[in-house]
Amino acid sequence: MIENSKNIVPNDNSQKNKKKLKKDSSWLKDENHSVLKKLKERGGSIFLTSDGKIAYMLSPNEECKFTKDFKGLEIVLSNFLGIDVDLSAFIKSRSKKENLVDEFENEFKIRPNDLIMVSGTTFEPNNKEEFIKQENGTFLRNEFKLSKYLQMKGDEIDNVNFRFENLKTFYFLLHLLNHDYQRVQWVINWLAYFFQELKKSQVALVLIGIQGTGKNIFFNQIIRPLFGEAYTKAINDKSLNTKYKGSLIENVIFLNLDEISANTSFSDSQKNFIKALITNESVTIEKKFENLEQETLLYAQVLITSNEAYALEIEPNDRRFTVSSTGDTLVSTNFLGLGSYEALSDVLQSELEMFACYLKAYPVDVQLANTALSTPEKDEMIYEYQMREEVKVIKQQKVLQPRLTKLQKNLTEYVYAIKNKNFTFFEPIQFEDAELFQIIINDFYKHIFRVENLLPIYKSLYGNSSIRTNTELLRELQKIDFELFCRSNISKYSVNGELKDFFTLILIQPMQRRY
C-alpha cells in the first residue's frame, strides 16, 4: 500500500504568512528584579490577587496556589531558589522603621508593587499570553496553556530522514478512513489547520463505523495529547441530552460527540446545538446556578463518532459535515500488524512528537479545511433525511385531511376500483348477478365502463343508500374524479345492435421501480 502514499502531498494553495505562536510570561513587571528574574528562569511565576493573596507556581505545569501565609511562602521560595527571599513588605504588623531598615539589608526582597495584580481569569486559546493586561492596569490570567506539542515549532525533527507516510500513524489514519487517500489528506489538512492556529474549522469530521475500528483511539491517543487533556472532552448521548450544556463546552478546544444516536441528534434542539458548535462563535446555553443569558464562547474543533449508519440528519447542500465510514476492526488486521491494542497505542504515542512536527510544518489549505468533502456516505445520510422528511409530510397531510363520511369513503373506493380496473374488487357481484359481473370483466378488457351500470353495481356492492338515481351518483363521482366521469369522456358503442354510453378508462401503465 505504501506506493500509493504519494497521493498525500502538500497543497500548493497553502496558507501564507502564518502567525507564530508566542508564549509571553507577562507576569514579570521588572526584568531586572533579582528574585523574580530567577523565579522566571526556573519556570515559576508569582502575582497578587484582588483579595490580597499571593498566587504562585513553581513550574508552568502545576496548579496555581494561593496564600496569605507570607512567612510560609518565604520558606518555600527560599528553598526553591536557593536564596533568602524576603516577603516582609506584605506583613502589616511590621513597623515602618523595620521595613525601612530592610530596604538596605536584603536585596532579595519582594514588595507588593513588584507584582502584577490579577483580578480574575479568562480562557482565550487564541491569545498566547498567560497574563493579559486590562485597561485599568490589572491583569486577567489566561487559563489556557499550550500542550507541549502545540509549543513545538515544527523543525524539531530532521525532515531529511523523516517521511510521514512511513509512520504507523499514517497507516492508522489510512485504516481509520477506510483506505481512502483523499480523505486522509483532507483530515491531515483539517487537523493541521487547527493545530497551527487554534482556529476551528467550519466543518466537523464524522466517523461512522462499528466498534473496534479505531474511532476512540484516534481521539484518546492522538487528539487529546496533541491539544491537551484538560481542553479536550468526549460527550456521549446522555450528556448531550442534559439541560445544562454550558459546563460541557466551556474551556474546551476539541470536542468528540461520541456514539451519537439518531434518537438524540434528530431532535430539533440537539440538531441546532450541534450546528452551532461547528460554525458559531458563541452560544447562549444554560449552566447550573448561572444566568441563562450569558454566552459561552465556542473554540472547539468538532469530531463526531457513531456506530449508527444514520446518526445525523444531514440536509441537502450541507456544508458542515465531512462523513467517512471506517475500515474493518483493528482486531481483523492484528492491530496493524503490531499484535495488540497496547502495542499500537504505544507506537502512536511514541510518534506523537513527529506527527506534531508534521502538522506544524504542513502547508495548510485554508479553503479545503473549511470545505466539507462530498462522500457516498454523506449522500446516503442526505437521502435518508429526504425520505424521513417525505414521511413527515405524508403524515402531516393525513392529519390535516378532514375525516371522510362512510358515503365519501365508499364513493372514493368505488372510483379507484373503476379507474384501476380492479377485478378483485368486483368479485362479490358474481354471487348475486353473474351476468353483470361478466359484463364488467369484458368491458375492463376493452378499457371501458358502461354508464348505465354505475348505480346497479354501486347498489350491489354497498346496498341501498341515499343516492337513488344514476344522475345523482354520477354527480358525486365527478366530485372525486371529474376527468373520468365528465360528459366529454363518454363514448357510444354498439352492443347487440343497440348504442350505449361508455366511459373510456385510461390505460394505466405499470409503475416502474426506481433503483
N, C-alpha and C positions, 0 to 999 in steps of 0.2 A: 504493500500500500504506500510505502514511502515515496515511490517515484511520482505519485500524484500530488504530493505535498507542494510541488512547485506552483500549484494553483493558489496557494496562500501567499500573496505578495503585497507589499505596501502599495497603497493607492496614491497615485500622483497628485490627486486633488486633496492634498493633506492640509492640515491646519497650519497656518503661518504665524510666526511671531508669537509663540505660546508664552504665557505668563509663567514666570518661575515661582515656585512655592518658596515662601520665605518664613522662617521662624524667628520671631523677634522677642527677646527677653526684656520686654519694656518695663518690667518692674524695677529695674536698676535706674535710679534717678541720677546718681553720680558715679561715672565710670572710674573715678579716682579714689572712691571710698575704699579703704584697705580691706575692711571686713566684708563688705557687700561684694566687692570685686572677687575676693577669694571664694565666697559662697557661690557666686555665679560660675566660676571656673570648676567647682565641684559638682555642678548640676543642680544646685539648690535655688531657692527663692524665698523671699520674705516680704510681707507687706502688712499694712494696717487695714482693719475693717471699720466700718462706720459705727460699730458698737464698742470700740475701744480695745478690741483684741488684736493680738499679733497672729497673723497666719503665716505658716512656713511649710516648706517641703525640702527635704534633704536630697531628693532626686526627682527628675521630671516624671517618673512613672508611679510615684507613690501618691496616696491620698493626702489632700491638704489638711493640716492640723491647725486648730485654733486654740489660743490660750491667753489667759491673763496672769498666769504664773510666770512672771518675768524672771524671777530668780532661777526657777527651774529651767527656763529656756536658755538662760545664760550658760548653765552647765551643759545642756545639750549641744549648743552651738560651739562652745569652747572645746568640748571633746571632739566634735565633728571636724572642726577647722584646725585644731591644734594651737590655738591662740587664746588669750584671756579676754573673751568677749564681755563687754560691759553694757548692760541694759538699765543701768541705774536711772537714766533720764526718764524712764517710764514709771518709776516708783515715786508717787506723790509725797510720801512721808519724809523723804529726804529734804533737808534744808537747802535753801538757795546757796548758802555758803559751801556746803558739802559738794553740791553739784558744780559750783564754780571751780573748786579745787580739782575736781575730777576732770575738768576740761583740759587741764595741763598734765594730768598724771597718766591717762590711759588713751593711747592712740587707737585702741580697738573699741571705742565707744560708738554705740548706735543710738541716735536721737530720733524722736518722733518725726522730725522734719526731714530725716534722711530717707524715709519710706513713703512710697505712694499710698494713697487712700483708695481702697477698693470698696465701692458702695453696693455692689451686687454682682450677679453672674449673668452670662448670656451664652448662647450656643450659636456660633457662626462658623461653619466649616469653610466658607469661602474667605474668611478673614484669618490669616495665618498668625496674627499677633495673639499672644496669650492674654495680654492686658491691653484693653482698648480705652484710650482716653476719651472722656466726655467733655462737653462744652464747659461744664462747671469746674473742670480741673480734676475731678475724681476719675476713677477707672472702673471698668467692668471686666471681670475675669472671664475669659472665653473658656468654657468647659470642654470644648472640642480640642483634642490633641491628635496630631498625625500619628498613625501607626508607623512602626519602623520601616515598613515597606513603602508607605506614602512619602517618607522622608528621603527615600533614595533618589538620586539624580538620574539614574539610567546608564551611567558609564562605569558602574562598579564591576561589571562583568566584561571580560575580554571578548568583544564581539567577533574577533578574528576567528576564534575557535568555537564560537557559540552559534548554534542553529536551533531555533525553537522547535522546528519540525523533528529534531532528534530527541526531544524530551518526552517523557511519559505523559506529561501534562497535555501535550499536543494530541497524543493518541487517546487520552481520556476524553478530551473535548470532541474529538472525531467520533469516538464511540457514542458519547452522550447525544450528539446531534445527528445520529443515525447515518454516519459516514457520508455526510453532505459537506463538501469542502466550501461551497459558497456560504453556508450557514456558519461554519467555523470562522471564516473570515469576518462575517458580519458580527458575530459575538465578540471576537477579539477586538474589533474596532469599537464596538459598543462599550466594552469594558475599559479599553484604553482611554476613550473619550472622558469617561467619568473619573478614571484613576488619575489622569493628568490635571484636571481642573476642578474636580468635585462638583461639576455642574451636571445635574441629572439630565438624562436623555428624555425626550418626549415620547419614547417608545418603551414598553415593557417587554421583556422576554418571557414567553410562555412555553414551558416544557411539559409535554403530555406523554405519559408512559407508565407502565406497570411498576410496582415496587421492585427495587433492586437494580435499577438501570443506572444509578449514579446521580440522581437529582439532588439528594441530600448531601452526598459527598461534595458536589460542586459548590453548594452553599457553605457547608460547615468546614470543609478542608481547604477551600480556595478563597471564597469570597470573604468569609469572616476574618481570617487572619490578615488578608490583604488590607481591608478597610478598618479593622479594629473591632475586637469582640464586643466592646462596650457600645458601639454605634451601629451594630447590625442586629436585626431581630427577625425571627420567624413568627408569623401569625397564622394560626390554624383557623378552621371554620368556627370553632366555639368562641375563640377570642374575637373574631371578626363580627360575630353576632352580638357582642356586648354593647350596651348603651354608651359606655364611657370609652370611646376610642382614642381620646386625646393622649392618654398615657402610653398607648401602643405605638404612636407615630412620632411623638416629640423627641428631639435629640437623637434622631436616627438618620443614618446616611445610606443604608441599604436595607430594603425590606424584602422578605421572602413570604409571599402569601402561599402557604404550604398546604397541600392536599385540599385545595378549594373544590367544593362540590357545587353542582348545578343548583341544588336546593338553596344554597346561600347566595351565590353570585347572580341568580336570575331575578332576585327581588330588586325593585326599582331603587330602593335606598342604598343597597350594597353595590349595585351596578354603578350608581352615580358616585359613590365613595371611592370605588376602585379607579374610575376615570379621573377623579380629582387627584388621587395620589400620583398618577402618572404625569399629568400635564399642568396642574395648578401650582402656583407659588405658595399658597396657603389655603387653609380650610377652617371653617368655623365648626368646631366639634366639641361635644360635651366632655367635661372631665369631672371626676368626683370632687365635690366640695369647691368647685371653681365656677366662675361666671361663664355661662354658655356663649356669651358674645365675644369672648376673647379668641382671636385667631391663632391657630397653630401653623407655624411656618413649615413648609414641606421641602426637605432637602434630599429625600431618599430616591435612589435608583430602585426600580421595582422588578423583582423576579417572581413569576407565578408558576407554581408546580402543582400537578394534579395527576391522579390515576384515572380520572374520568375523561373520556374522549371529547365530551361536550361540556367541559367545566365552566365555560364562559359563554355569554351571549355576545356575539360579535356582529355588528351591523354592517351592511354593505358600505363600501367606501371607507371602512375604518382605517385610521392612521395611528392607532395606539398600540397595536399588538403585533409582535413577530411570533408566530406559532411554529413549533417544531415538535415532532414526535421524537422519542428517544430510541436508542438502539436496544438490543437484547439485554437480558440481565447480565451483570458482571460475573455472576457465577458461571454462566454459559461460556464465557471467554477465559475462565480460570483467573479472573481479576486481571485482565490484560496480560496474562502470562506470568503474573507475579505470585500466584498461588493462594493469596488470602486477602481479605479486606485490610488487615493490619499492614501487610506489606505494601499494598497500593497506597494506603494513607500515608505511610512513612515516606514513600518516594515522592508523592505530591508535595508533602511538607518540605522535603529536602530541596525541591526545585522551586519553591516559592520565591526565593530571592532572585533567581534567574528569570522567572516569569514576571516578577515586578519590574525588573530592569527592561525586559522586553516591552511591557506595557508602557513604561515611562518614556521609552525612546520611539515607540511606534508612531509612524506618520498618520495621524488621525484624519479621517474623512468626516468632517462635522456633519455634512448633509446626510451621509449614509447612517451615521449614528442616530440621527433623528428621523429616519425613514423606515417604516415597517416593511419587512420582506413579505412578498406575496408567496404563499406556500399552499400546496394542496390541502394540508391540514387546516389552515385558516379558511380556505374556501369551503371545506366541509362544515366548519363551525358557522360560517355565514349562511350556508344553505339550510342548516338545522334551525338557525334563528328565523329565517324566512318561513320555513314550514310551520314553526310554532306560532308565528305572527298570523299566518293564514288561518290556523285552527282557532286562534283567539277571535279573529274577525267573524268566522262562521258561527262560533258560539255566541258572540255578541249579537249577531243578526237574528239568531234563533230566539234570544231573549227579547229582542225588540219587536219581533213579529207578533202581531195580535193572535190570540187563540182562535182557531177556526171552529165554527159550529160543526155539528155532525153532518149537516147538509153540505157545507162547504168542503169538508173532508171527502165526502162521497163523490161530489162533483169533480174535485181535483183528481181523485183516484181514477175516476171514470175517464176523464180527459187523457190522463197519462197512459192508460191502458189502450185506448183507441190510437193515440198518436204513435205509440211504440209497437202497435200490433202484438200485444201481449196475449198469445193464445191461451196460456195457462189461466189468466185472469177470468176468461170467459167460459172455462170448462164446466162450472156448476150449471150452466144453462142447458147442457146436453141431457141432463136428467129430467128436465121439465119439458124442453122443446128441442128435440134432436135436430129437427129440420132447421130451426132458427140458428142453432149452433153451427151447422154445416154451412149455412149461408155466410155467417160471419167469417169462417175459416177461408172459404172460397174467395170472398171479397178481399180479405187481407192479402192473399197471394197475388191479387191484382192491384194492391195498394189503393183500395177504395173502401168506402163505408157508406151504407145506404142511409139517407136522411130519414126515411120513414121508420127505420128500425131504432132510432135514438131512444124514444120513450119506451117501447116494448122491452128492449134489452135492459134499460135502466131499471124498470119496474121488476123485471125478472131477477135482477141482482140485488136490489135494495128494498123490494116490496113497495107498497103504496106510500106515497109521500105527499108533501104539499104541492109538488109540481104535477099538474094534471093534463097538460097539453104538450104536444111536440114543440110548438112555437115557444111556449114558456120555458121548456127545457133548453131549447136552442139559444135563447136569450141569456140564460145563466151560463151556458158553456162558452159563449162568446166573451163573457167577462174574464174567463180564465185563459182562453187561447182564441183571440179574435181572428187571427190569421187562418187558423184551421177551420173554424166554423162560420166564417163570413160567407155572404152570398156569392162573392166572386170566386170562391173556391168550390162551388157546386157545379158539377158537370152532369150531363144527361147520357145515360147508356140504355140500350135496348135489352130488356130482359123478357124472353118468351114473347117477343113481338110488342112489348109494352115499354115505353120510355119511362125511366125512373131517375130520380135525383141521387147523386152520389157526391160525397166529399172525397177529394183527392188527398191521399196520405203521402206525405213526403217520404222519399226513400232514404232511410237513415242508415248511414254507413257505420260499421263497427268502429268504436273508438280505438285509436292506436295508442299503445302504451309508450310512454317516454322513458328512455334509458339514459 
